[in-house]
Amino acid sequence: MSLNNAKPAQLRPHIGKNSTWREQTIDGTAKASLGLLLAGAIVTALLLGTASRPIGTGYLAWTALLPMLFALTSTRSLLLGSLVGWISWLGIGTTVFEGSLPVLPWAFPVLVAVSGFWWAAAGALFVWTRLWIGTFAALVTFPFVLVALEFISSQRLLFGDFANVLGALGYTQFDTPLKDLAALSSVSGISLLVVGINVAIFMALRFRVFSGLPLVGVLILVVILMPWKATDAHSTSSSTVAIVQGAFSKEEKEAARTDEQAAESLLQRYASLSREAVDRGAQMVVWSETILPEVVTDLTLSERTREALSTVPAAFVGAQEFSGDSWFNSVFLWSEGMVSSAYRKQALVPIREAEYTAGGPNQNPVDMGEFSWSPLVCLDSVFPSLSRNAAMRGTNAIVYLTDDTFAGDTSAAYVHVRNTAFRAVETGRYAVFANESGPSAIFDERGEIQAYVPRGVEGIAIATIPGLSAMTPYVLYGDWVGILSVAIIASLALLATGRSVRGARRSGSARPLHRPG
């Protein structure tokens, strides 16, 4: 019997302690029980869920994938590999989508289940690669597999506003030095290094292969000592901006649209907080998403709204807009007693904002003297391409207006504000995040908080913003790590296809033309 025709079960008895770890894991791994495989996936899910939430830390993600990798290297079933990947995803999926529970409870399990397809595919691909060219190759290519699938699933050009942009593993790194890598290639570069750390530790622990650990250590050191930044040390322009957080509940805000007294109370609170901000030196004041109690038509504000804004030199305010038989979720600029259109939201929340029309992609920044602002709204903040486009158009700072009161007491608001820090690092610009119910924050170009208002608290956050304009590698070249990962996986797929075709041809040529008599 030749080795080429031997079954794994026939080879297993001949593998002893002196065999290489590659041989043992390719041909000699005993099948783990289903319970053990699922336990590994569940532990990974729990660790990733904790790392994704404010109660945890991104450092947990550096080892969170180890149980999943153990499970994937212990099965030869593509179906089980996909199940392990899908269950492991639940930790992140339940965190980023739980904000839908208070408004669309039925959508929560659907969103989690469907978005987990990409991690399920990653698990199946790992097992397939392992069976095809061995465990070593499967482990080395796994970071590129996971990042490639993250990149594809997040593309707005492919999936529109349904794109899975919040689920990237890199977003767990809000409180670690790896956040600096966002300036290099958005979150794809961060995800690649996080998975690489897990793979290197796994190989060292299970197979005593330590060669990957020094490389990972050097990469982390490079990130810490040489941040991929592009800042303007000699910036001459600056502006002092203040976020006004009214902390009105969802019910109070809705009441203000139909009840005069409720509308008056809302505007008076915002006027009072805005005066306090101006007294503290604010040149620009930011109110939250759709905060105005009236619908704006033909750039006309009510007298009560104009009075509330009268003491503010300049302000960005969110409102519903009706124009040309269409509804828009818009931002308006108040300056020198005049109101003008500043921005119309591009990324609309599926189903929930079906009545709105999306704004065009070619909206320019708002120039205020020597300082340029780019206001964006809510879901716009989770698409890196929109802030990159703003930076390429010459903005000095990015301003996000949002209202997460719909999410109740879930983690959605905290996930949202943390997500904005990565937009600041990616673009090398300050990012202002004004949330009606909080938390609200102002991030510098390194993604560090410069001013903050906690959730559910009435108050202001104020900071002086330099007019940064230099370009980060991400702004210049886009998410090239994601594209490279897709190219690597596509190349492997082509090689596998070519090998299968050549194998089929050889098998076909070896068959006799006629059955022997």
Residue, then its C-alpha position, 0 to 999 in steps of 0.5 A: m500500500s502506497l502512502n498516497n493511497a493510505k487513509p488518515a486512520q491507517l497512517r495514525p498508528h505510525i506517528g510517534k513522539n518524534s514526528t513533526w507537529r505538522e504531521q501530527t496535526i494534518d494526519g494524526t489529530a484525534k477527533a475532538s468531541l462535539g461538546l469540546l469544539l462548541a465549548g471552545a467557540i463559546v469561550t471565544a464568544l464570551l471573551l470577544g463580547t467582553a472585549s467589545r463592551p465598555i466593561g472589558t478591555g481590548y487586550l482580551a482579544w489578544t488571546a480570545l481566539l485561542p479556544m476557537l483555534f483549538a476547536l478548528t484544529s481539532t476537526r476535519s469537518l467543514l460544517l463543524g468549522s463553520l459552526v465554530g466560526w459562527i458561534s465565536w462571532l456571537g460575542i461581537g455580534t450580540t454587542v454591536f446589534e443589541g441596540s436594535l432590541p428596544v425598537l426592532p426586537w425581531a431584527f436582533p436575532v436576524l442581524v446577528a445570525v446573518s452577519g455571522f455568515w462571514w465568520a462561519a465562512a472563515g471557520a470553514l475555510f480554515v478547515w479546508t485549507r488545513l486539509w488541503i495544505g496543512t495546519f501550518a498553512a491554515l494558521v499562517t493564512f488565517p489572519f488574511v482570511l478573516v480580514a478579507l471576509e471582514f473587508i468584503s462584508s463591510q463594503r458599502l458598494l456591495f451591500g449598501d447600508f446593510a454592510n457589516v461595518l461594526g463587526a470588525l475585530g479591530y474595533t475591540q482595540f479602543d484602549t490599546p496601542l493597536k488603535d494607532l494602526a487605523a491611520l495606516s489602513s483603517v481597522s483592517g490593519i488592526s484586525l490583521l495584527v490581533v489575529g496574528i497575535n492569537v495565531a502566534i501564541f497558539m502555535a507557541l502553546r500547542f506546537r512549541v513553535f516560537s518563531g512568530l512571537p518575536l515578529v509580533g513583539v516587534l510589530i507591536l513595538v513599532v506601533i507604539l514607538m512609531p504611530w502611523k500619523a500625519t499631523d500638522a505641528h505648525s497648524t495656524s488655524s484653530s477653532t473652539v467647539a462645544i457639544v451641547q448635550g440636552a439629555f432629553s429622553k426619546e419620549e420628550k423629544e417626540a413630544a416636542r414635535t407636537d406640543e408647544q410647551a415641550a418644544e419651548s422647554l427643549l429649546q430653552r435648555y439648549a439655549s441655556l447650555s449654548r450661552e454657557a458654552v459661548d461664555r467659555g469661549a466656544q466659536m462653534v456649537v453643535w446640537s444633536e441629530t434631528i433635535l429641532p422640534e420643527v421640520v425645516t422647509d426652504l431654509t426657514l426656522s421658526e422664531r423660537t428656534r432663531e431666538a434660541l440660537s441668537t446668542v451663538p456665533a455659529a452652530f451645527v444643528g440637526a433637523q428633519e428637512f422637507s425639500g422637493d417632495s423628499w425628506f432628508n435627515s439634515v444638518f444646518l449651519w447657523s451663522e451670523g443670524m443666517v441659516s444654510s444647508a450644511y449636509r444631508k445624511q448619506a448612510l440611512v439606517p435600514i428599515r428605520e429610515a426608509e422614509y428618508t432620501a440619502g444625501g449625495p456623495n459629493q457634499n463639500p466641507v463647510d468653510m468658516g473663515e480659515f477653518s473647514w468643518s465636515p458635519l456627518v450624521c449617525l450611521d455615517s460614522v461607521f463607514p470609514s470611506l465617508s470620513r476619508n472622503a471628507a479629509m480628501r476634500g480638505t476638511n479640518a475637523i469632522v463633526y458627527l451629530t447623532d441620537d442614540t436614545f432609541a437604544g435604551d440602556t444597551s451598549a449601542a451608544y458606547v460602541h458608537v462613540r468608541n467607533t468614532a475614535f477610529r475615524a479620528v485616527e484614520t483621518g488624522r483629524y479631530a472628531v466631534f461626536a454630539n449625542e443627544s442622550g450621551p455619551s458625547a466626546i471630542f477626540d483628538e487626531r490620536g483618538e484620545i478623548q479631549a472632552y466628554v459628557p457622560r450618558g444621560v447627563e445634561g451638559i457641554a463638552i468643549a475643546t480647542i481644535p487645531g486645523l489639521s490638514a495633513m494626510t494619513p496613509y489611509v486617506l491617501y491609499g485607502d484600506w490597502v490591507g483589506i484589499l491585499s488580504v482579499a488578493i491573497i485569499a483569491s490567489l490561494a483559491l486560484l491555486a487550489t482550483g488549478r491543483s484540482v483541475r490538474g489532479a482531475r486530468r491526471s486521474g482521467s488520463a490514467r483510466p483505461l479506455h476500455r474495460p478489460g474482458 
